[in-house]
Amino acid sequence: QVQLVESGGGLVQAGGSLRLSCVASGSVFRLNAMGWYRQAPGMQRDLVAVITSGGTTTSADSVKGRFTISRDNAKNTVYLQMNSLKPEDTAVYFCNGQAGPGREYWGQGTQVTVSS
């Protein structure tokens, strides 16, 4: 099993920045990718960014140039640096860990609210 715990959410004005952290514990060696998803009220959960164990990153078009995903393998932690935040970035952000087809783990989520 893998446990994921997010932190770093909060309320910020448009144009501001936040950094989310996700600490993985348990059988972290099983994870071959970690990422961030977000879900706004009444909307589906969408991919924000993902980083593989080799360091390859993928980001949604809506956040490219503003958000950066990174990981510290020594700390079993993945980060999401969010700059130039917009009101439409308001959502619950979930950390995700991928261990193979049909095997994934989720954190409890952290709220990000961007005021205009």
Helices and strands as residue ranges (DSSP letters): E 2-7, E 10-13, E 18-26, G 28-30, E 33-39, E 46-52, E 57-59, G 61-63, E 67-72, G 73-75, E 77-82, G 87-89, E 91-100, E 103-106, E 110-115
